[in-house]
């Protein structure tokens, strides 16, 4: 008889039906009648049911089964059997069992806990089924992002985290000392992507970004991850197509490869299956008309908040594209819309707003590629010209039209998972006055 095969994940178990295996893990839960025990064993991020009859294991093994507690570390041996009732399609018929380390007084129990308590114990809350599932959805989204751009010949560019100047505004920057000079945690990698687009054509960056917004809403974090593509010679219409294709690809990937996680999260997948092209498209001006018709008092020239985004999105069954925003509240680098009505200058900007109240998931624009116009916009925003000289150089030496967008991963994952707050879509959320653990 061959030795049992050690396995390290639930996925390996699915490929081991009929084989004798061993694995290490933790106890999620158990129930026992005194003659038979059913143990939910967490291994490699998944959970498998292990079944033990009192007469099928040694007295020492049964004693350990009886005394094992939630989140104790354990070792099991047994035969993998097909079980079509199981979410993973298999279970383990135990032949041996050992408690490796017995856990006492685990603080997160099956009873209801308050959010403040769970956030203080985030390092332990991660072990719960819904938190694990949300993070596995996040992992699938991140892999899909890399695959999407790799398949389309984009080059990954690692933009710096420490920057000498603001990208979108000076009021939401985390400032730090850089050997006597001021430096800031990056709000975006976009400005550094634009020179790279001249070198490589199609590029993207993917990493952490920081906003010092004093906001406690469910849609904001101080630290979040953002993916940002930038494409040389891509103008506005091409940008809208790229953004739509990107969203559709990611949604399809989650539906295809995270079925079990979505089920655990109790996500209504019918709403995600409705995310097919083409997306509805309206201008900012048309959005204001919709809002006014719903009794919202917003005036032309005002920026949208969460309420406005939710109202507009509620009129559609899939993500909606809103374009041509007023230049007054958009970033300095956005290309003006040609032939604007005087006093109503807009930019070639794009927001994609997710349905179900999840808000903006993509924001992008065609960039100004004219040197003198960009210089004028930098001055208009009272930004230090010397800090942006390198950025102006891109327009001085071989200027070219280009476009790009940014997508915050946490908002997208929240939408996919159906969770209400971004704090559940990142392992260790950084929120206003919240940096522990």
N, C-alpha and C positions, 0 to 999 in steps of 0.2 A: 504493500500500500504506500503510495507516495505521500510526502508531507503536505499538509494543507498549504494553500497558496495565500500569502499575505496580500491583502487589498487595501487601498488607501482612499477610495471614493465610492460613492453609490454608483457612478457610471461604470466602474469596473465590475461591480456586482451584477449589473445587467448582462455583462458578457461572460458571466461565470456560472450560469445555471447548471446544476448537477454536480458542481465541484465543491470540494471541501476547502474552506477558506478560514483565515483569521483576520481580525481587524481590531484596531484601537479606536476609541471614540469617547463620547459623553452620553449620559443618560438624559434624554429629553423628558421622558415620562414613562410610567409603567402601571400595569394593573395585574393583579394576581388573585387567583381563587384559592390558593393554598396547594393546588395540585398542578396548575398550569399558569405560566406567567407570560405576559406580552410586554416586551420592552421596546421602546422607541429609541433607537441608537443613532446618534448623529455622527456622521463620518464624512469627511471631505466636503462639508457644506450641505449634504443631503441627509435624509433620515430614512432608515430601514427598520422594519419591524423584525425583532428576533423573538422566536417562540421557544419556550423551554417547558417540557414536562418534568415533573418532579422525579420520575423514574428514568428519565433519559440522561440525567447528568449526575455527577457525584454529589455526595452529601455536602462537601465543602463548596462546590459550585452553587448548589441550591441555597446554602446559607448566605453566600454572597449576593445571590439574586434577591433574597428576602431583605437584606440590609441595605442594598444600594439605594442611594438618594439622588434627587434631581441634580444634574450637572456633575455627578461623580465621574471620574475618569475610569474607563473600564477596558477590558480585553475580552473578546469573544471568539469562539471557534464553532464552526457548524457547517451544514450543507446548504447551499443556495438553492431555493426552490422557486419555481414560477408561481406567481400569485396574481391573477388578473384583477383581483379586487384592490390590490395595493396601488397607490399612485405611481410607484416606480416599477411595478410589474413583478417584483420578487420579494421574498422574505428569507430569513435564515432560520433553519431548524437547528437549535443549539445542541452542541455536544459538550461544551465546556464554557466556563464563565469565571472571570476574576475581577474583583474590584482593585484597581491600581491605586486610586486615591479617593477616599471617601469625603464628600463635600458635606459640610454642616451649615445650616442656616443660610442657604442661598437666598439673597434678598429679593429676587424677582420671582414671585410665585404665580401660579395660575390665576390668582385673584386679580381684581382690577387695581391698577396703580395710576396715580396722577402723572401728568406729563412732566412736571418739575422733578419728581422723584426719578422717573425713567431717564431724563436727560442728565441728572447727576450720576446716574449709573449707566451711561451710554455704553461704556466699555463692556458691560454685561448684557445690556438690552440688545446688542447686536446679535446675540445668540437666539433670539426669538424667531419664530417661523416667518412672520411678516417682514421683520427687519432683514433677515437673511435673503428673503425673496426680492425685496426692493434693491438690495445691493447686487444681487445676481442679474437683475434687469439692467442695472447701471453698467455692470461689466459687459453685458451683451451689447448695449448701446455703444460703449466705448470701442469695443472690437469692431462693430459694424461701421463706425465712423472711420476707423483706420482702413478697413477693407474698401469702403466706398471711394476714398481718395486714392488708395493704392491702385485700385482697378482702373482709375481714370488718369493715371500718370502724374499725380501731384507729388511734389517733394515736401517732406516734413521739415519745417524750419523751427528750431527751438528759440523762440524770442526771449529776451532777457526779462528777469523778474524785477531787477532794480533798474529804474529809469531816471533820467535827469529832468523830465518834464511831463506834464499831464497829457493824456491823449484826448479826453473828452470834457475835462473841466477840473478846476482846482479845488472845488469844495468837498470832494469825496476821496481825497488822497490820504494814504497812510505815509507820513513823512518819517524819514530816518536820516541819521548822520552818515555820510560817506567820506570819511577821512577829512572832515572839515567842510565838505560841500553838502548841500541838500540833495537827497535822493528820495525816490518814492517807490512804493510797491506798485507793480504794474496794474493798470486798469484794463489793458488790452495789449495784445501783441501785434495789432494791425499795422501800426506805423512802421515797424521793423520788417513786416512782410512785404510792404510795397517795394522797397529796394530789391528784395529777394525775388520778387516777381519779374523785375527787369533782367535778373540773372538766370532765372530758371523757368519762367513762364507761368506755371501753375503751382502754387505753394499753399501750405496751410500750417498753422501752429495749433497746439493742443496742450493746455496746461493751466495752472492755477492763476486766477486774477483776483483783485482785491478792490473793494469799494467801501469807503468809510461813511456809508450812509446811516444816519441815526434813525433806522427804520426797524420796527418790530413786526412787520407784516409777514404773513406766511409765504410770501413770494421773494423774500430777500435774505441773503446771507452776506457776511462780511468777506468771506473767502469762498470762491466757487471756481469750477473748472469751465473753461470756454474753448470751443473749437472755432477757428477763424480761417476760412479759405480766402485767397486773393488771386485773381487771374488777370494776366496781361491781355490787353486788347478785348476784354469782355466788357460790353456796354450794358446798359440797364436792362433791356429786354432779356438778354442772355443771363443776367444775374437772377431775374425772377424765375427762369426755367431751371437754373442750377439749384436754387433754394427749394423749389417744389420737388424736384427729383430727389434731393437729399432727404427731405422729410418723409416722402413716400417710401424710400429705401429703408430708412431706420424703423419706421412703423412696421413694415413687412417683416423685417428681420426679428423684431421682438415677438410678433405674432407667431412666427415660424419656430423660433428657438427658445422661447421662454413661456411656453404654454403652462407648464406646471406652476411656475412662479406666479403668473397672472391669476391662476385658479386659487392659489393660497391667499393672494391679495384681494380676492373677490372682485376682480376687475371685470367690468362689463365689456367684453371684447367686441361686441357688435358695434360699439361706438368707434373703436379703432379700425375695424374692418371697413368703415365708411370713408376712411381717409384715402381717397383715390383722386387722381388728377382728372380734370383741371380744378385747381382751387378757385373759389370765388375771388374776384379782384375788384376793389373799389378805391377811389382816391380818398385822401384825408377829408376833402370838402364834402364828398358824398357821405362819409362816416359821420361828420358833424350834423348833416341833415337827418340821418337816421337817429342820432342821439336826441336832437331837438324834437323830433317826432315822437320820441318816447318820454318826453318831459324832462330830459336832462338839459340844464341851462348852459352847457358849454358854449363858448363863443369861438368863432374862427380865430385861430392864432393861439388858442390854449392847447397845452399838451394833454395827452390822454393819461388818466390814472387807471387803477385797477377796475373801478366801477365802469368807466367808459369802455374799456376793452371787453369786459364781460357782457355789456349790453350789445355791443356790435357783434361779438362772436355768437351770441345767442340766436341771431337771425339765420345762422347757417349750420349745416350738419357736419362740416369739416373745417380744417384751418382756413382762415381768410387772409388774403394779402391786402394790406393797406399801403398805398403809395402816395408820393408827392406831398410830403409834409412841409409846413412852413419852415423857411430857413432860419427864422428867429430863434427856435429852440433846438435846432439840430446842430451836430458837430461842425466845426469850421472847415473840414476837408470834403464835405459833400458837394457834388456837382450840382449847380443850379439847374432848374428846369428851364428849357428854352421858352422864350416868348410868354413870360408870366404877366399876369395883370398887375399894373403898378400898385404897390402897397400890399400885394398878396404874393410875394416871392416864395417859391417853393423849391425843394431839392429833389433830385432823383434818388429818393430814399425808399426803403421797403421795410415794413414790419410784417411778420407772419404771426397771427394771433391764434392760439389753440382754442378749441371749444371747451365747454364745461367749466369755464372760469379759470383756466390755467394761465391766461394772459399771453404776453409776447414771448415767443420761443426763438424767433430769429429777428435780428435787426441788421440791415445792411444798406449799401448805397453804391452808386458809381462815385468814384473819387475825382476831385479836381485834378486835372493834369496840366493845366496852364500855370506857369510859374508866377506870373504877375497877379493873376486872380487869387492864387493861394496865399501869396504874400499879403494881399489886401485883406483876406479873411483872417489871417493870423493877427494882423494889426487891429482889425475890427473887434476881435475877441480879447484884445489886450494881453496877448500871449508874448513871451520874450522871443524875439526873432532869433537871437543867438542860439537858443536852445533847439530851434527847429531848422537851423541852417542845413544840416545834413539831409533833412526831409525835403527841403526846397531843392537841394542838389538833384534829386530824382527827376524834378521837372526841368532842370537846367541842362542836364546831359542825357539826351535821348528821351524826351517826354513821350508818354504813351497813355491812351485811355485804359482804365482798369477799374475793376469792381470787386467787392467782397462783402462778406457778412460774418456775423458772430452768432453763435448759439450757446447759451448757458446749459450745461449738461443737466444740472439739477432740476430746472424747470421742465425740461423734456422728459426726464425720468419720472418726475412727479406725475406728469400727464399720462405716461405709459402705465404707471403703476396704480393710478387712481388715488394716491395718497394726498392728503390735504395740505401738508406743510413740507417745505424743502428740507427741513431738518432730518427727515427720514430717508433722504436720497443720497446722503453723503455720510461716510463713516463717522466723522467727528465734526459736526457742524459748528461754525463760528458765527455767533449771532451777537446782537447788541448786548454788551456787558456779560457775555457768555463765552469763556475760553477754557473751561474745565469740563471734562478731562482732555 
